[in-house]
Amino acid sequence: MSLVKRNEDFPMWPSIFNDFFGRNFMDFANKNFSATNTTLPSVNIKEDHDQFSVELAAPGFSKSDFNIELNNNVLTISSDKKIENETKEGENFSRKEFSYQSFSRSFSLPNTIDEEQIKAQYENGILILTLPKKDEAKPKPAIQINIE
């Protein structure tokens, strides 16, 4: 169930007209930003016969910036990155802006994942997690049964 905001500024017009003018088309807060008002990295999740693959786009980070945790079949990928520019002795500035980037993405994993074999690598701005399936979860080829 979802709540719908109604704007009754134009009560004489059909509700579709009210809905159109009641929307804020530039509001990305619920889709693209985290609670810290930073953008959330985009994710691709692929599945094949042997494994799942999670690709997270996070350019400008290094391997040490990520925290990857698996707890009760919930995979959480997060980062807290604080950038401070060095100031040289004797420098005066009237404004200095700090940079702080953080995000957290969580995914519920099926019980078919082999947790001990999960691997992660970070290359060219993409964090790639490989989540192999347990042998019993992999599809087995059809078996021909002979009639006696």
N, CA and C atoms as an extended XYZ file, in Angstrom:
444
Properties=species:S:1:pos:R:3:atomname:S:1:resname:S:1:resid:I:1 pbc="F F F"
N         0.841       -1.172        0.000 N   MET     1
C         0.000        0.000        0.000 CA  MET     1
C         0.882        1.229        0.000 C   MET     1
N         0.535        2.225       -0.784 N   SER     2
C         1.308        3.451       -0.816 CA  SER     2
C         0.393        4.646       -0.624 C   SER     2
N         0.937        5.679       -0.043 N   LEU     3
C         0.191        6.912        0.146 CA  LEU     3
C         0.418        7.803       -1.051 C   LEU     3
N        -0.645        8.449       -1.503 N   VAL     4
C        -0.560        9.330       -2.655 CA  VAL     4
C        -0.899       10.734       -2.201 C   VAL     4
N        -0.034       11.681       -2.468 N   LYS     5
C        -0.270       13.069       -2.120 CA  LYS     5
C        -1.200       13.688       -3.156 C   LYS     5
N        -2.242       14.328       -2.691 N   ARG     6
C        -3.186       15.009       -3.574 CA  ARG     6
C        -2.995       16.511       -3.435 C   ARG     6
N        -3.010       17.199       -4.532 N   ASN     7
C        -2.919       18.650       -4.549 CA  ASN     7
C        -4.229       19.162       -5.119 C   ASN     7
N        -5.040       19.745       -4.278 N   GLU     8
C        -6.361       20.183       -4.703 CA  GLU     8
C        -6.374       21.665       -5.066 C   GLU     8
N        -5.295       22.178       -5.626 N   ASP     9
C        -5.247       23.569       -6.049 CA  ASP     9
C        -6.172       23.826       -7.236 C   ASP     9
N        -6.443       22.773       -7.985 N   PHE    10
C        -7.295       22.903       -9.160 CA  PHE    10
C        -8.476       21.947       -9.029 C   PHE    10
N        -9.410       22.188       -8.088 N   PRO    11
C       -10.484       21.220       -7.854 CA  PRO    11
C       -11.430       21.058       -9.023 C   PRO    11
N       -11.498       22.054       -9.915 N   MET    12
C       -12.423       21.943      -11.041 CA  MET    12
C       -11.885       21.059      -12.153 C   MET    12
N       -10.586       20.749      -12.142 N   TRP    13
C        -9.973       19.939      -13.189 CA  TRP    13
C        -9.952       18.486      -12.760 C   TRP    13
N        -9.831       17.595      -13.690 N   PRO    14
C        -9.761       16.173      -13.343 CA  PRO    14
C        -8.543       15.884      -12.460 C   PRO    14
N        -8.610       14.790      -11.734 N   SER    15
C        -7.543       14.447      -10.787 CA  SER    15
C        -6.199       14.242      -11.478 C   SER    15
N        -6.206       13.835      -12.737 N   ILE    16
C        -4.931       13.666      -13.437 CA  ILE    16
C        -4.202       15.000      -13.570 C   ILE    16
N        -4.964       16.061      -13.741 N   PHE    17
C        -4.367       17.395      -13.823 CA  PHE    17
C        -3.757       17.775      -12.477 C   PHE    17
N        -4.478       17.473      -11.388 N   ASN    18
C        -3.953       17.729      -10.049 CA  ASN    18
C        -2.695       16.912       -9.783 C   ASN    18
N        -2.714       15.655      -10.194 N   ASP    19
C        -1.543       14.795       -9.992 CA  ASP    19
C        -0.339       15.327      -10.751 C   ASP    19
N        -0.544       15.801      -11.967 N   PHE    20
C         0.562       16.305      -12.769 CA  PHE    20
C         1.220       17.505      -12.097 C   PHE    20
N         0.432       18.461      -11.640 N   PHE    21
C         1.011       19.654      -11.040 CA  PHE    21
C         1.453       19.431       -9.597 C   PHE    21
N         1.024       18.349       -8.979 N   GLY    22
C         1.415       18.065       -7.605 CA  GLY    22
C         2.731       17.335       -7.495 C   GLY    22
N         3.290       16.930       -8.598 N   ARG    23
C         4.552       16.175       -8.583 CA  ARG    23
C         5.741       17.109       -8.663 C   ARG    23
N         6.798       16.677       -8.025 N   ASN    24
C         8.062       17.392       -8.139 CA  ASN    24
C         8.987       16.513       -8.981 C   ASN    24
N         9.089       16.815      -10.263 N   PHE    25
C         9.843       15.964      -11.175 CA  PHE    25
C        11.353       16.011      -10.933 C   PHE    25
N        11.813       16.999      -10.203 N   MET    26
C        13.242       17.098       -9.927 CA  MET    26
C        13.611       16.488       -8.577 C   MET    26
N        12.675       15.848       -7.892 N   ASP    27
C        12.937       15.255       -6.589 CA  ASP    27
C        13.441       13.828       -6.772 C   ASP    27
N        14.740       13.639       -6.613 N   PHE    28
C        15.346       12.316       -6.744 CA  PHE    28
C        15.627       11.689       -5.384 C   PHE    28
N        15.185       12.309       -4.308 N   ALA    29
C        15.566       11.890       -2.961 CA  ALA    29
C        15.229       10.436       -2.677 C   ALA    29
N        14.120        9.951       -3.167 N   ASN    30
C        13.725        8.592       -2.839 CA  ASN    30
C        14.368        7.550       -3.728 C   ASN    30
N        14.983        7.962       -4.830 N   LYS    31
C        15.507        6.991       -5.776 CA  LYS    31
C        17.029        6.949       -5.830 C   LYS    31
N        17.665        8.095       -5.900 N   ASN    32
C        19.087        8.122       -6.212 CA  ASN    32
C        19.994        8.539       -5.062 C   ASN    32
N        19.423        8.929       -3.931 N   PHE    33
C        20.251        9.422       -2.846 CA  PHE    33
C        20.051        8.610       -1.586 C   PHE    33
N        21.128        8.488       -0.801 N   SER    34
C        21.065        7.781        0.464 CA  SER    34
C        20.639        8.737        1.561 C   SER    34
N        20.554        8.239        2.796 N   ALA    35
C        20.162        9.063        3.933 CA  ALA    35
C        21.180       10.169        4.203 C   ALA    35
N        22.412        9.981        3.751 N   THR    36
C        23.448       10.992        3.956 CA  THR    36
C        23.478       11.991        2.813 C   THR    36
N        22.484       11.924        1.922 N   ASN    37
C        22.351       12.827        0.780 CA  ASN    37
C        23.506       12.698       -0.209 C   ASN    37
N        24.084       11.514       -0.301 N   THR    38
C        25.080       11.233       -1.322 CA  THR    38
C        24.458       10.237       -2.297 C   THR    38
N        24.948       10.198       -3.503 N   THR    39
C        24.360        9.296       -4.481 CA  THR    39
C        24.703        7.847       -4.156 C   THR    39
N        23.771        6.975       -4.429 N   LEU    40
C        23.988        5.549       -4.230 CA  LEU    40
C        24.599        4.961       -5.488 C   LEU    40
N        25.614        4.119       -5.346 N   PRO    41
C        26.204        3.494       -6.527 CA  PRO    41
C        25.195        2.578       -7.217 C   PRO    41
N        25.232        2.578       -8.522 N   SER    42
C        24.371        1.690       -9.311 CA  SER    42
C        24.888        0.269       -9.226 C   SER    42
N        23.973       -0.688       -9.327 N   VAL    43
C        24.320       -2.097       -9.168 CA  VAL    43
C        23.727       -2.907      -10.317 C   VAL    43
N        24.514       -3.844      -10.827 N   ASN    44
C        24.034       -4.864      -11.761 CA  ASN    44
C        24.170       -6.202      -11.054 C   ASN    44
N        23.149       -7.046      -11.161 N   ILE    45
C        23.214       -8.394      -10.589 CA  ILE    45
C        22.921       -9.375      -11.719 C   ILE    45
N        23.871      -10.289      -11.945 N   LYS    46
C        23.736      -11.281      -13.008 CA  LYS    46
C        23.740      -12.675      -12.389 C   LYS    46
N        23.070      -13.591      -13.056 N   GLU    47
C        23.063      -14.983      -12.622 CA  GLU    47
C        23.342      -15.877      -13.811 C   GLU    47
N        24.179      -16.873      -13.575 N   ASP    48
C        24.366      -17.909      -14.578 CA  ASP    48
C        24.282      -19.267      -13.883 C   ASP    48
N        24.659      -20.297      -14.581 N   HIS    49
C        24.555      -21.667      -14.071 CA  HIS    49
C        25.310      -21.857      -12.762 C   HIS    49
N        26.485      -21.254      -12.621 N   ASP    50
C        27.365      -21.513      -11.490 CA  ASP    50
C        27.358      -20.462      -10.391 C   ASP    50
N        26.932      -19.235      -10.699 N   GLN    51
C        27.130      -18.173       -9.718 CA  GLN    51
C        26.242      -16.959       -9.978 C   GLN    51
N        26.231      -16.077       -8.971 N   PHE    52
C        25.683      -14.732       -9.116 CA  PHE    52
C        26.873      -13.785       -9.183 C   PHE    52
N        26.705      -12.674       -9.854 N   SER    53
C        27.742      -11.661       -9.922 CA  SER    53
C        27.100      -10.308       -9.609 C   SER    53
N        27.681       -9.599       -8.649 N   VAL    54
C        27.193       -8.275       -8.269 CA  VAL    54
C        28.253       -7.265       -8.693 C   VAL    54
N        27.857       -6.315       -9.540 N   GLU    55
C        28.759       -5.259      -10.001 CA  GLU    55
C        28.258       -3.930       -9.430 C   GLU    55
N        29.119       -3.241       -8.703 N   LEU    56
C        28.751       -1.971       -8.079 CA  LEU    56
C        29.654       -0.879       -8.628 C   LEU    56
N        29.055        0.145       -9.247 N   ALA    57
C        29.828        1.235       -9.849 CA  ALA    57
C        30.205        2.244       -8.769 C   ALA    57
N        31.497        2.338       -8.474 N   ALA    58
C        31.984        3.255       -7.449 CA  ALA    58
C        33.337        3.823       -7.862 C   ALA    58
N        33.364        4.679       -8.879 N   PRO    59
C        34.642        5.248       -9.317 CA  PRO    59
C        35.212        6.198       -8.271 C   PRO    59
N        36.532        6.276       -8.236 N   GLY    60
C        37.200        7.187       -7.319 CA  GLY    60
C        37.483        6.596       -5.951 C   GLY    60
N        37.109        5.356       -5.742 N   PHE    61
C        37.364        4.688       -4.470 CA  PHE    61
C        38.602        3.805       -4.609 C   PHE    61
N        39.089        3.314       -3.503 N   SER    62
C        40.150        2.312       -3.516 CA  SER    62
C        39.639        1.088       -2.764 C   SER    62
N        40.348       -0.019       -2.862 N   LYS    63
C        39.925       -1.264       -2.221 CA  LYS    63
C        39.694       -1.077       -0.723 C   LYS    63
N        40.545       -0.299       -0.100 N   SER    64
C        40.455       -0.128        1.353 CA  SER    64
C        39.265        0.725        1.784 C   SER    64
N        38.592        1.395        0.849 N   ASP    65
C        37.432        2.224        1.183 CA  ASP    65
C        36.163        1.401        1.410 C   ASP    65
N        36.143        0.147        0.979 N   PHE    66
C        34.935       -0.669        1.043 CA  PHE    66
C        34.910       -1.545        2.287 C   PHE    66
N        33.698       -1.775        2.772 N   ASN    67
C        33.462       -2.748        3.830 CA  ASN    67
C        32.385       -3.690        3.295 C   ASN    67
N        32.704       -4.973        3.188 N   ILE    68
C        31.764       -5.965        2.674 CA  ILE    68
C        31.515       -6.971        3.787 C   ILE    68
N        30.249       -7.151        4.118 N   GLU    69
C        29.902       -8.001        5.252 CA  GLU    69
C        28.727       -8.902        4.883 C   GLU    69
N        28.783      -10.144        5.337 N   LEU    70
C        27.686      -11.087        5.146 CA  LEU    70
C        27.206      -11.511        6.521 C   LEU    70
N        25.928      -11.247        6.817 N   ASN    71
C        25.378      -11.568        8.123 CA  ASN    71
C        23.951      -12.071        7.940 C   ASN    71
N        23.710      -13.330        8.316 N   ASN    72
C        22.377      -13.940        8.187 CA  ASN    72
C        21.809      -13.812        6.775 C   ASN    72
N        22.602      -14.163        5.789 N   ASN    73
C        22.220      -14.136        4.372 CA  ASN    73
C        21.924      -12.744        3.840 C   ASN    73
N        22.399      -11.710        4.515 N   VAL    74
C        22.268      -10.345        4.024 CA  VAL    74
C        23.671       -9.830        3.719 C   VAL    74
N        23.906       -9.532        2.445 N   LEU    75
C        25.188       -9.002        1.993 CA  LEU    75
C        25.100       -7.478        2.037 C   LEU    75
N        26.016       -6.847        2.769 N   THR    76
C        26.036       -5.387        2.878 CA  THR    76
C        27.362       -4.870        2.356 C   THR    76
N        27.282       -3.946        1.413 N   ILE    77
C        28.453       -3.280        0.854 CA  ILE    77
C        28.347       -1.826        1.279 C   ILE    77
N        29.373       -1.337        1.962 N   SER    78
C        29.319        0.043        2.438 CA  SER    78
C        30.681        0.699        2.315 C   SER    78
N        30.668        2.020        2.453 N   SER    79
C        31.901        2.787        2.415 CA  SER    79
C        31.708        4.093        3.156 C   SER    79
N        32.726        4.497        3.866 N   ASP    80
C        32.821        5.820        4.481 CA  ASP    80
C        34.162        6.381        4.049 C   ASP    80
N        34.117        7.412        3.241 N   LYS    81
C        35.351        7.966        2.693 CA  LYS    81
C        35.397        9.457        2.996 C   LYS    81
N        36.406        9.857        3.739 N   LYS    82
C        36.587       11.257        4.089 CA  LYS    82
C        37.846       11.755        3.389 C   LYS    82
N        37.696       12.842        2.649 N   ILE    83
C        38.833       13.405        1.920 CA  ILE    83
C        39.163       14.760        2.524 C   ILE    83
N        40.389       14.899        2.962 N   GLU    84
C        40.828       16.180        3.489 CA  GLU    84
C        41.998       16.673        2.647 C   GLU    84
N        41.887       17.880        2.161 N   ASN    85
C        42.978       18.467        1.397 CA  ASN    85
C        44.003       19.028        2.365 C   ASN    85
N        45.251       18.772        2.089 N   GLU    86
C        46.307       19.289        2.942 CA  GLU    86
C        46.456       20.792        2.731 C   GLU    86
N        46.724       21.483        3.821 N   THR    87
C        47.032       22.912        3.716 CA  THR    87
C        48.472       23.096        4.163 C   THR    87
N        49.150       23.902        3.434 N   LYS    88
C        50.549       24.149        3.741 CA  LYS    88
C        50.655       25.205        4.819 C   LYS    88
N        51.744       25.148        5.539 N   GLU    89
C        51.970       26.093        6.622 CA  GLU    89
C        51.980       27.524        6.077 C   GLU    89
N        51.260       28.405        6.762 N   GLY    90
C        51.201       29.796        6.360 CA  GLY    90
C        50.077       30.107        5.382 C   GLY    90
N        49.344       29.082        4.929 N   GLU    91
C        48.238       29.323        4.010 CA  GLU    91
C        47.023       29.839        4.776 C   GLU    91
N        46.372       30.799        4.202 N   ASN    92
C        45.130       31.309        4.754 CA  ASN    92
C        44.032       31.054        3.739 C   ASN    92
N        42.900       30.626        4.220 N   PHE    93
C        41.781       30.445        3.315 CA  PHE    93
C        40.510       30.948        3.986 C   PHE    93
N        39.634       31.479        3.175 N   SER    94
C        38.375       31.983        3.713 CA  SER    94
C        37.272       30.936        3.615 C   SER    94
N        37.503       29.908        2.848 N   ARG    95
C        36.518       28.833        2.724 CA  ARG    95
C        37.238       27.547        2.372 C   ARG    95
N        36.904       26.499        3.074 N   LYS    96
C        37.463       25.182        2.783 CA  LYS    96
C        36.332       24.180        2.938 C   LYS    96
N        36.070       23.416        1.914 N   GLU    97
C        34.987       22.458        1.955 CA  GLU    97
C        35.553       21.055        2.093 C   GLU    97
N        34.993       20.338        3.026 N   PHE    98
C        35.399       18.965        3.249 CA  PHE    98
C        34.593       18.064        2.326 C   PHE    98
N        35.141       16.920        2.018 N   SER    99
C        34.431       15.968        1.184 CA  SER    99
C        34.234       14.697        1.993 C   SER    99
N        33.009       14.250        2.045 N   TYR   100
C        32.687       13.019        2.771 CA  TYR   100
C        31.708       12.224        1.931 C   TYR   100
N        32.054       11.011        1.608 N   GLN   101
C        31.198       10.155        0.814 CA  GLN   101
C        30.905        8.895        1.605 C   GLN   101
N        29.657        8.538        1.689 N   SER   102
C        29.308        7.274        2.334 CA  SER   102
C        28.089        6.684        1.637 C   SER   102
N        28.004        5.371        1.672 N   PHE   103
C        26.841        4.675        1.156 CA  PHE   103
C        26.774        3.309        1.796 C   PHE   103
N        25.628        2.704        1.700 N   SER   104
C        25.432        1.338        2.162 CA  SER   104
C        24.343        0.705        1.306 C   SER   104
N        24.663       -0.440        0.723 N   ARG   105
C        23.695       -1.192       -0.070 CA  ARG   105
C        23.621       -2.599        0.521 C   ARG   105
N        22.423       -3.106        0.707 N   SER   106
C        22.229       -4.446        1.275 CA  SER   106
C        21.371       -5.289        0.345 C   SER   106
N        21.709       -6.577        0.290 N   PHE   107
C        21.016       -7.517       -0.576 CA  PHE   107
C        20.757       -8.810        0.186 C   PHE   107
N        19.542       -9.315        0.115 N   SER   108
C        19.221      -10.613        0.717 CA  SER   108
C        19.664      -11.698       -0.252 C   SER   108
N        20.449      -12.629        0.254 N   LEU   109
C        20.966      -13.704       -0.591 CA  LEU   109
C        20.155      -14.976       -0.388 C   LEU   109
N        20.007      -15.765       -1.438 N   PRO   110
C        19.323      -17.056       -1.269 CA  PRO   110
C        20.211      -18.024       -0.487 C   PRO   110
N        19.598      -19.058        0.047 N   ASN   111
C        20.350      -20.065        0.815 CA  ASN   111
C        21.260      -20.904       -0.072 C   ASN   111
N        21.168      -20.730       -1.360 N   THR   112
C        21.940      -21.545       -2.306 CA  THR   112
C        23.352      -21.018       -2.541 C   THR   112
N        23.736      -19.923       -1.893 N   ILE   113
C        25.070      -19.339       -2.078 CA  ILE   113
C        26.087      -20.052       -1.193 C   ILE   113
N        27.231      -20.363       -1.758 N   ASP   114
C        28.344      -20.943       -1.003 CA  ASP   114
C        29.106      -19.788       -0.341 C   ASP   114
N        28.753      -19.467        0.883 N   GLU   115
C        29.281      -18.295        1.580 CA  GLU   115
C        30.801      -18.305        1.726 C   GLU   115
N        31.387      -19.476        1.843 N   GLU   116
C        32.833      -19.592        2.045 CA  GLU   116
C        33.638      -19.251        0.785 C   GLU   116
N        32.989      -19.242       -0.368 N   GLN   117
C        33.695      -19.034       -1.633 CA  GLN   117
C        33.446      -17.657       -2.255 C   GLN   117
N        32.797      -16.744       -1.537 N   ILE   118
C        32.522      -15.407       -2.072 CA  ILE   118
C        33.836      -14.659       -2.265 C   ILE   118
N        33.969      -14.002       -3.409 N   LYS   119
C        35.184      -13.243       -3.727 CA  LYS   119
C        34.806      -11.848       -4.184 C   LYS   119
N        35.712      -10.898       -3.948 N   ALA   120
C        35.478       -9.519       -4.375 CA  ALA   120
C        36.748       -8.978       -5.010 C   ALA   120
N        36.566       -8.148       -6.046 N   GLN   121
C        37.692       -7.453       -6.665 CA  GLN   121
C        37.227       -6.073       -7.090 C   GLN   121
N        38.146       -5.127       -7.075 N   TYR   122
C        37.834       -3.757       -7.467 CA  TYR   122
C        38.795       -3.351       -8.573 C   TYR   122
N        38.222       -2.993       -9.734 N   GLU   123
C        39.045       -2.644      -10.879 CA  GLU   123
C        38.297       -1.649      -11.756 C   GLU   123
N        38.991       -0.596      -12.161 N   ASN   124
C        38.443        0.424      -13.067 CA  ASN   124
C        37.119        1.024      -12.575 C   ASN   124
N        37.016        1.259      -11.260 N   GLY   125
C        35.837        1.898      -10.699 CA  GLY   125
C        34.650        0.980      -10.483 C   GLY   125
N        34.838       -0.323      -10.691 N   ILE   126
C        33.755       -1.294      -10.519 CA  ILE   126
C        34.170       -2.318       -9.459 C   ILE   126
N        33.332       -2.449       -8.417 N   LEU   127
C        33.516       -3.502       -7.421 CA  LEU   127
C        32.707       -4.703       -7.893 C   LEU   127
N        33.372       -5.853       -8.046 N   ILE   128
C        32.704       -7.059       -8.541 CA  ILE   128
C        32.773       -8.130       -7.462 C   ILE   128
N        31.603       -8.596       -7.052 N   LEU   129
C        31.522       -9.700       -6.101 CA  LEU   129
C        31.043      -10.933       -6.835 C   LEU   129
N        31.733      -12.041       -6.635 N   THR   130
C        31.363      -13.314       -7.229 CA  THR   130
C        30.786      -14.178       -6.121 C   THR   130
N        29.544      -14.611       -6.314 N   LEU   131
C        28.826      -15.396       -5.305 CA  LEU   131
C        28.510      -16.769       -5.894 C   LEU   131
N        29.407      -17.749       -5.693 N   PRO   132
C        29.181      -19.066       -6.299 CA  PRO   132
C        28.005      -19.797       -5.641 C   PRO   132
N        27.319      -20.580       -6.452 N   LYS   133
C        26.212      -21.387       -5.945 CA  LYS   133
C        26.752      -22.686       -5.359 C   LYS   133
N        26.037      -23.211       -4.370 N   LYS   134
C        26.370      -24.530       -3.829 CA  LYS   134
C        26.116      -25.564       -4.912 C   LYS   134
N        26.856      -26.666       -4.857 N   ASP   135
C        26.713      -27.698       -5.886 CA  ASP   135
C        25.290      -28.217       -5.976 C   ASP   135
N        24.629      -28.403       -4.840 N   GLU   136
C        23.264      -28.941       -4.869 CA  GLU   136
C        22.265      -27.943       -5.453 C   GLU   136
N        22.633      -26.677       -5.568 N   ALA   137
C        21.733      -25.662       -6.119 CA  ALA   137
C        21.865      -25.521       -7.635 C   ALA   137
N        22.931      -26.045       -8.175 N   LYS   138
C        23.154      -25.929       -9.622 CA  LYS   138
C        22.219      -26.871      -10.363 C   LYS   138
N        21.677      -26.426      -11.480 N   PRO   139
C        20.792      -27.308      -12.251 CA  PRO   139
C        21.561      -28.531      -12.753 C   PRO   139
N        20.896      -29.655      -12.654 N   LYS   140
C        21.524      -30.898      -13.100 CA  LYS   140
C        20.959      -31.269      -14.474 C   LYS   140
N        21.786      -31.905      -15.295 N   PRO   141
C        21.293      -32.302      -16.622 CA  PRO   141
C        20.218      -33.386      -16.491 C   PRO   141
N        19.381      -33.456      -17.488 N   ALA   142
C        18.317      -34.464      -17.495 CA  ALA   142
C        18.929      -35.858      -17.555 C   ALA   142
N        18.302      -36.764      -16.850 N   ILE   143
C        18.756      -38.157      -16.822 CA  ILE   143
C        17.736      -39.005      -17.590 C   ILE   143
N        18.244      -39.819      -18.498 N   GLN   144
C        17.371      -40.716      -19.253 CA  GLN   144
C        17.094      -41.946      -18.405 C   GLN   144
N        15.817      -42.244      -18.207 N   ILE   145
C        15.434      -43.399      -17.398 CA  ILE   145
C        14.912      -44.493      -18.332 C   ILE   145
N        15.513      -45.646      -18.220 N   ASN   146
C        15.111      -46.793      -19.071 CA  ASN   146
C        13.915      -47.504      -18.461 C   ASN   146
N        13.049      -47.956      -19.309 N   ILE   147
C        11.878      -48.725      -18.862 CA  ILE   147
C        12.255      -50.184      -18.869 C   ILE   147
N        11.958      -50.880      -17.780 N   GLU   148
C        12.289      -52.317      -17.680 CA  GLU   148
C        11.141      -53.171      -18.096 C   GLU   148
